[in-house]
Structures are given as C-alpha cells and as structure tokens.
Amino acid sequence: MTDASMTAENSPPNTPSPTPAPVSAKEEAVDTLRFLGLLAIAVLIFRSFFLSPFNIPSESMQPRLLIGDYLLVNKMAYGYTKHSLPFSVPLIPGRLFGRTPERGDVVVFKAPPLAKDDWIKRVIGVPGDTIQLRDGIVWLNGEPLKREPMADFVIPVTPNMVEASRAQGTLVCYSAEFEEIGADGQRQCRYKQFRETLPDGRSYAILDIADLPVDNTPPYTVPDGSVFLMGDNRDRSADSRVPLYEGGLGGAVPEENLVGHALVSMFSTDGSASWFNPISWLTAARWKRIGESF
C-alpha cells in the first residue's frame, strides 16, 4: 500500500461546506447607503479641490463662450478658499496655496458684493496695474492694447439665446441692426470682431459693436490682492468697469473670490433638445466646440 493510498484511506469523509447565511434586506440597504455616501464624499472632494463643471448662461464672453457651453474649471489653479467648497461653507480659513492669475486668464469667481453667484470673465489687470478705457480701447499702464479687426462674428440664433433674451428683457442680437437672415433662411447675429493682444503677446477675440459709457473710464489702479476683470463681449458684460449699483462688479475683484481657471469646453448645446426626443440630444449638440481649450 502506497503512502498516497494510506492518506486517502485515513482521511475523513468529505463534508459539505456550510452554506453562508443569506444577507438580509436591511444589511443590503445599509451597504448600498454606505457605498452611495462614500461616492458622494469622493465626488464632493473631487469637485471642491480638483475639477468642477460650469455652464455659460449669458453672452458676456462671446465670441469665445456661447450660451449653452459647459466647461471644466481647474479648482487648483489659484489656491483654495471657502468659495472652493459648495455653498461657500466657511471651512477653509483665508486662502491656501494662493496664486495670482495671469493677464488673459479666463476665471470663474464669486461675484461681489454677496459672493453667491458664479461668474466668468477674463483677467485684464493684476495688482498694481492701471486700467483705463478710451473709446473702447483698453489702456494698460499708460499704453493701449493692440487691437486688430477680424472677420465679423456670425452666430445662428438658437433656442437658448432666445430664452436668455426673454429672461433679460433684451433683443436676441442686442439690437435689430445686428440681426439678419442667413443663406439657409435662419436668423443669425452679426457682430464686429477684433483681436486684442496683451503686452506678453497673448491674444484673444473680442466683440465691440456699440458706443457705450463704459467705453471711456477714468484710470483705475488695481489694489493688492485683486484682479480687474472684463468680458470678451465688451457691450454685454457687467464687469469691473461697471458700478455695483448698475449690476457690475464695481471695480477689481478680490483674489479670494476666485473659484478656478477655465480649462476646457466639455460640451455645448444650442438648447433645442427635448427630453421626449432622444435624436434631438444629438442634433442639439455643437460637437465642434467640444474639447476647445483656453
């Protein structure tokens, strides 16, 4: 008799493995809630300290941004304050890891005076800069920014533009003179467009279509710890040029109000989609705008 046979003969008979006790419905519910809670915390941390989505509700940053654009915002870019957290919960004292934006950055911030609403504008002046507008031209530290004409900016009138104009009590194309019928028979807006260039060579497109009081301002020196912000659509932006009582920012915005730096366009829709028509979800998307960086 071999060792193998002896082992087999002397081994106890096979016994069935005990069946694990079934998990109760209560335990399943607790596990599910625990998972959802951990997931919510992970999403909250990611959105508070890394990347967060932001949508465009107005024309103030045309031509770069359109109503219906959705962006990813880099929350790490300028440091963290209470405004990095949902509802500006005051859990972060002061400003941690702070960094001043560069001229030309497109930033999301909490708008003064209440610091409740998220706005988006472009940084034109940093601490110590003197800003003045003369006939619509930005003068930075005593020198005019270079501005060159570009081809007209033409944009089709979309459902979300119509909805926004109704909510604001304005015309879709700002004024009837800027609206026309395109070759396809659809309504469209046509605006004068310019390329504005900062001293470091950074440039971007702007719209300036009408003569307004904000086209001429006294010199303004940006205080320490603040930035001077303007919209790329110079005629439809309530920004640092505009007093608080007129709905503007009333001057430079404290850096502690900054939420993050616009990073990339992740989606765009013209507002024509219907929940009951899945095909419209595809036709409403402006696919060419997805993935555009800043």
Helices and strands as residue ranges (DSSP letters): H 3-10, H 25-49, E 51-55, E 69-74, G 82-84, G 86-88, E 106-110, E 118-125, E 130-134, E 137-140, E 143-144, E 146-156, H 159-168, G 176-178, E 179-181, E 187-197, E 203-207, G 213-215, E 220-221, E 226-230, G 244-246, E 253-254, G 255-257, E 258-268, H 278-283, G 287-289
